[in-house]
Every structure is written in C-alpha cells, then in structure tokens.
C-alpha cells in the first residue's frame, strides 16, 4: 500500500524545507512538492493528507484548499500561527496543529544571548577588536552590567518563564507583566514579582524582554508611551513577534535617548527592507528570527508535527491541536 502524502513548499533555499528534516517526514509519508503540485495537481491531490507549513510556506489559501479534497490537517512547524486564516480552515473542516513546548528552551537561550550581547556591547567591541586599524586596546570603554540588574518580562508564558529561570542564574531581579498572575509557587521558584499594569513595571527595569504571543491585544504593546517610561539606559529585547513593538516609536526612542539600546530577533516585516532606518541605528542589534534555529530543536519540532499528522491519519486526537 502506498504512503499517504504531505504537501511541502520547496527544498531548502533558505526558507524552504531543510534537507536535515526530510528523513523524519519520509519515514511515514510521501512528500509532494508545491511546484510539482502546481504543474499537475490531478495526479496527487486526492492522496494529500496534510500540509506541512514550514516558515509560513506553503501559503494556505482558499484556492489551495479547494484542490485538496481529502486534506485533514495543516501542521505548522512552529508555535505561531497568526499567518494562518483559521476561519478559512474551519470552513473546510480542516484541523490545525502547531509545535509548542519543544522550542521554548532554544528561544529563551537566544533571549538571554541577545540581552547579554546588548548589555556588554558585544557587536561594537568585536568590531573594534577585529578592525584593521586597531593598534591598542581601549581599557576605559565600559558597558552595562547584567548580573544583579532588574529584568522586566512582558508575557510570562512558557518562554517568559524559561527566560526567568536563566535570569535567576545571573542573580537578576525579575519583574513581570502578564494577562494573569502566575501561581505563587512559580513566582517563588524564580523570585519574580508580578505587575498587573505594564506601565508601572517599566520604569524599574534595566532590561525589558518581550515574550508575549501576538494577538490584537499585544500588537504594539511596546510603543511611544512605554519607551518614555523606561530608563534612558534601559535595553529592550524582543523575541516574540515583530508587531508587538511599534517600530516607528522604537526608532524615535533610540534616536531621542528615551532608551539606550534594542536587540530584536523579530521585526515586521521580516526581513526589514534594506533601506529601513532601524538598520542604520547605531544602538540596535537585529538577528534574523533564529530563536528556534538549533538542529536539535528543529528536528524536535518536525517530529512533533509528524506526530500530529500521524494522529490525523489514524483519526486520533492531535497531540497539539489548535482549536479553531
């Protein structure tokens, strides 16, 4: 009996399906590449059970769904699914899954990496140390402390809590704002203090890290008002989604001295246009959305996606279904 099929965008290319994940898929399913599907969908459309959505591809449109009569699932290989039209999926009776939990550690690790790199001015001192015209060291140049400073976490979900666990190791004072307060046992484990009001927390922080999910309520949760409340030396780190930060307001805050520095793993859009003024700011560090980009984590994410597809194929409950 031939294997059922999953639809994938394209192989590698920087944002397609990486080759290091193929063995996990091909163990259970035949891969139909989008290019081949578009050339002649009649040969394979009936056998496609699921769409594997990697880095937002393939785009799930009404036209695509109409050509997949036996589609059961869109399996997002990642946590965020704001790029998926959930109402459209529901109208086609197609389920949605994602891959929570498996990327929390890697994302939190990157958050702390950005925090430390920003605080210790790592990019600038690296450039100085490697510059061809450097002939002597500048011993009087200083950066910011990380240990024993105050970190404010905006969004104390899974990733935010992992960040707090790491920050505790640096003896940071941990404050957090969240829609709901965590149980006291969680707070005690990381010595965290809850602030129901974000604006009350911000003036107290040396570092502010954004880890919230992107929703209508969290869009631009960090804007001009928030930046004016922060210390002029404060450092903003964003590892959530680009749209949680008002980038125009951020640029003004960086240029105007309202805050000291920003480190972003996410922007809106991604990547930023090459003439975007944020790319020219002297006090910013931007990485290309690499929070989950470790080999171990990406393979765990794909395996979780496959577990969802296998469950859909067998008519069983999905391990990580997104309720539509």
C-alpha positions, 0 to 999 in steps of 0.5 A: 500500500502506498504512503499517504502524502504531505504537501511541502513548499520547496527544498531548502533555499533558505526558507524552504524545507531543510534537507536535515528534516526530510528523513523524519517526514519520509519515514511515514509519508510521501512528500509532494512538492508545491511546484510539482503540485502546481504543474499537475495537481490531478495526479496527487491531490486526492492522496494529500493528507496534510500540509506541512507549513514550514516558515509560513510556506506553503501559503494556505489559501482558499484556492489551495484548499479547494484542490485538496479534497481529502486534506485533514490537517495543516501542521505548522512547524512552529508555535505561531500561527497568526499567518494562518486564516483559521476561519478559512480552515474551519470552513473546510473542516480542516484541523490545525496543529502547531509545535509548542513546548519543544522550542521554548528552551532554544528561544529563551537561550537566544533571549538571554544571548541577545540581552547579554550581547546588548548589555556588554556591547558585544557587536561594537567591541568585536568590531573594534577588536577585529578592525584593521586599524586597531593598534591598542586596546581601549581599557576605559570603554565600559558597558552595562552590567547584567548580573544583579540588574532588574529584568522586566518580562512582558508575557510570562508564558512558557518562554517568559518563564524559561527566560526567568529561570536563566535570569535567576542564574545571573542573580537578576531581579525579575519583574513581570507583566502578564494577562494573569498572575502566575501561581505563587509557587512559580513566582517563588521558584524564580523570585519574580514579582508580578505587575498587573499594569505594564506601565508601572513595571517599566520604569524599574527595569534595566532590561525589558524582554518581550515574550508575549504571543501576538494577538490584537491585544499585544500588537504594539504593546511596546510603543511611544508611551512605554519607551518614555517610561523606561530608563534612558539606559534601559535595553529592550529585547524582543523575541516574540513577534515583530508587531508587538513593538511599534517600530516607528516609536522604537526608532524615535526612542533610540534616536531621542535617548528615551532608551539606550539600546534594542536587540530584536530577533523579530521585526515586521516585516521580516526581513526589514527592507534594506533601506529601513532606518532601524538598520542604520541605528547605531544602538540596535542589534537585529538577528534574523528570527533564529530563536528556534534555529538549533538542529536539535530543536528543529528536528524536535519540532518536525517530529512533533508535527509528524506526530500530529499528522500521524494522529490525523491519519489514524483519526486520533486526537492531535497531540497539539491541536489548535482549536479553531 
